[in-house]
Structure formats: structure tokens, C-alpha cells
Amino acid sequence: MPHRRGLTVRSVARGALAALLVGAGVSHVTWGRRGYRIVVPGWATRLLRTDKDAIVVASGAVEVILGVALVALPRERSRIGAAIAAFFVAVFPGNVHQWRTGRAAPGLQTDRARFVRLFLQVPLVAWAWWATRER
């Protein structure tokens, strides 16, 4: 099949995913940094032998790197997509922790919002996987 140029639904989805990752990552290391520490479970700090702030900054840096890589390294798109999907799975325990403790974080001020956020993880993983596959 010949290579098609131009925008496709999949390429728009990749661009939107990259923008989401970069935006979320920037918020983790700037304005939302303090609020996101609430999401980090205590067991994660013990396991990683660091503090909540370092975990938030590291996760933000990973988001920015993955978002930029998705755009900058098209030949590695499939691998980057798998890494993004794995990242979304890896942060899920933090979302569960936040829902269980009922603590507010940026954009998640209510119990309902925190509960609904849990179910958004599956579409995020699917989005990363689908948008980065060749076909």
C-alpha cells in the first residue's frame, strides 16, 4: 500500500495525545505540582525511596518526554505508543489512591470526578495503542 501524505484521523489522534501528554507533564512540574502530590500513595514513596514531590516531577518529565518523542520520532511510534500505554497503566494506582482517600487534586475536586477519572484510564490506554499503530 502506498504511503499517504496529509492528515488522517490517526495522525490527528497522535497529535492530540502528544499535546495532552506535554500539557499534563508541564502542569505536573509547574502550577499543579503541589496538588498532584496528593495522588501519590505512601507505598510508592517507600518503594521508590523518594518523596512525593520527586515522583510528581518525574512523572511530569516522563509525560513531556513521551509527548515530544511521539512527534519527534515517527519511526519509533509503535514503541513510544506502548510506553505511553504502560505509563497510563503505571499511574492508575495513584488514581485509585486519590479516589479512595477522597482528596482533591487539580481538576478533581469531587468524589464523582475522582471516580469517573478511574474509568478514563482504559480509553487513554486504548487511545495510545490505537493512535500509534501503523494499521
LINRA-V749095 format. One record per pair of residues at least 6 apart in sequence whose ideal C-beta (glycine too) atoms are under 8 Angstrom apart, sorted by sequence separation. I is the first residue (numbers start at 0). J is the second residue. D is the distance in whole Angstrom. If there is no record, write none. Layout:
I:J:D, I:J:D
//
This chain:
26:32:8, 44:50:6, 47:53:8, 103:109:8, 106:112:7, 107:113:5, 44:51:6, 47:54:7, 68:75:7, 69:76:7, 72:79:6, 97:104:6, 27:35:6, 43:51:8, 26:35:8, 101:110:6, 107:116:6, 44:54:7, 69:79:5, 97:107:7, 43:54:6, 68:79:5, 69:80:8, 39:51:4, 98:110:8, 101:113:7, 65:79:6, 69:83:7, 36:51:4, 39:54:5, 98:113:4, 36:52:6, 39:55:6, 97:113:6, 98:114:6, 38:55:8, 65:82:6, 65:83:5, 98:116:7, 36:55:6, 94:113:8, 97:116:8, 98:117:6, 32:52:7, 35:55:5, 65:86:6, 94:116:6, 95:117:7, 32:55:6, 35:58:8, 94:117:6, 32:56:7, 35:59:8, 62:86:7, 61:86:6, 91:117:8, 94:120:6, 28:55:8, 32:59:8, 27:55:5, 28:56:5, 27:56:7, 91:120:5, 27:58:6, 28:59:4, 27:59:3, 28:60:7, 58:90:6, 88:120:8, 26:59:7, 27:60:8, 87:120:6, 24:58:8, 25:59:7, 24:59:4, 27:62:7, 28:63:8, 23:59:7, 24:60:7, 87:123:5, 88:124:6, 24:61:7, 87:124:5, 24:62:3, 25:63:7, 23:62:5, 24:63:4, 24:64:8, 84:124:5, 87:127:6, 21:62:7, 20:62:5, 21:63:5, 24:66:6, 20:63:7, 84:127:4, 83:127:4, 84:128:5, 20:65:5, 21:66:4, 20:66:3, 21:67:7, 19:66:7, 80:127:5, 81:128:8, 18:66:7, 80:128:6, 83:131:7, 17:66:4, 20:69:7, 43:92:7, 16:66:8, 17:67:7, 43:93:7, 80:130:7, 81:131:8, 80:131:2, 17:69:4, 40:92:6, 79:131:6, 80:132:7, 16:69:7, 17:70:5, 40:93:6, 39:93:6, 77:131:6, 38:93:4, 76:131:5, 77:132:7, 13:69:6, 14:70:7, 38:94:7, 40:96:4, 77:133:7, 13:70:8, 39:96:7, 76:133:8, 38:96:7, 38:97:5, 37:97:6, 69:131:7, 13:76:7, 20:83:7, 37:100:8, 37:102:4, 37:103:7, 38:104:5, 16:83:7, 37:104:5, 34:103:8, 35:104:6, 34:104:5, 35:105:7, 34:105:5, 31:104:8, 31:105:4, 30:105:8, 26:105:7, 16:126:6, 16:127:6, 12:126:7, 16:130:5, 12:129:7, 13:130:5, 12:130:4, 13:131:7, 9:129:7, 9:130:6, 9:132:8
//
